[in-house]
Amino acid sequence: MTDPRRVFVLAHTGREDARDVARAFCSGLQKQGIVVRMSPAEADDLALDHDGVETVEPGSHAVDGCELAVVIGGDGTILRAAELTRGTDTPLLGVNLGHVGFLAEAESDDLEFTLDAVVHKRYTYDERLTVDVTVHRGKELVASTWALNEASVEKAARERMIEVVVEVDGRPLSRWGCDGVVCATPTGSTAYNFSAGGPIVWPSVEALLMVPLSAHALFARPLVVAPSSVLAIEVLDRTDSAGVLWCDGRRTVELPPGARIEVRRGQHPVRLVRLHEAPFTDRLVAKFDLPVEGWRGAAERRKARREEARA
């Protein structure tokens, strides 16, 4: 006898619309004989019978044995779910209930299509690059963490700048008095990096990004480096203000003067599900509502094909 299929479901249960969508999705999975797994707290929030779902406490093994993790919410909820799926074979499917929802693949108003794709396994996934982040003070390892979107070093006091020296591959690049520095992945290029004026990088491109925040310096441009590079930021001892490290806006580390932060390619990627084969350009246009009226590309290609056929 084969084991039943299992899908982990995680939802932003603080929102009524997310609770409604999650209940409908769980019900649809169960009708197809798929076991729904979630945390006991979320099962209570959704008023689901614990006998009808498989409950496990959140942790590194929560998605073990699950073919998929379905996340119902915005990008913040998806980043929370990435903490569970990172380092596992379980891909993550986001159902967007947020504003932009760049990490999400599906929209909540297309639930029937999404459910059908999950039931019949009509999906693929991309492995998204992550970063591993370490913080040292002298020879002491102060903290070790990771990020899917970005690791940002920021000033702790609003009224003061933080002074840093940045380094690439073991060589000093420049010193900045600034509000902070963002080190992002291609996945995170449409998040904090984008707001800070950094470039948008297609997810298929492997690279690391470094973007200064309001730097008082002549050379303070966004940088794109190889995925094998190591980015480092040193908070100068003489700086008047300590800093703080934020990873994906979820995990924080206080940075005293003299702290050294190193950012490198992560050992464990995150798998994000794809339901559509639309190019990333189309996603940018849709998510940012970009004006493309007047584009003649499709018409020009059809005209060219007709002329080739007549030749």
Buried (B, 14 or more C-beta within 10 A) or exposed (E): EEEEBBBBBBBBBEBEEBBBBBBBBBEBBBEEEBBBBBBEEBBEBBEBEEEEBBBBEBEEEBBBBBBBBBBBBBBBBBBBBBBBBBBBEBBBBBBBBBEBBBBBBBBBEEBEBBBEBBBEEEBEBBEBBBBBBBBBBEEEEBBEBBBBBBBBBBBBEEEBBBBBBBBBEEEEBBBBBBBBBBBBBBBBBBBBBBEBEBBEBEBEEEBBBBBBBBBEEEEBEBBBBEBEBBBBBBBBEEBEBBBBBBBBBBBEBEBBBBBBBBBBBBEEBBBBBEBEEEEBEEBBBEBEEEEEEEEEEEEEEEEEEEEEEEE
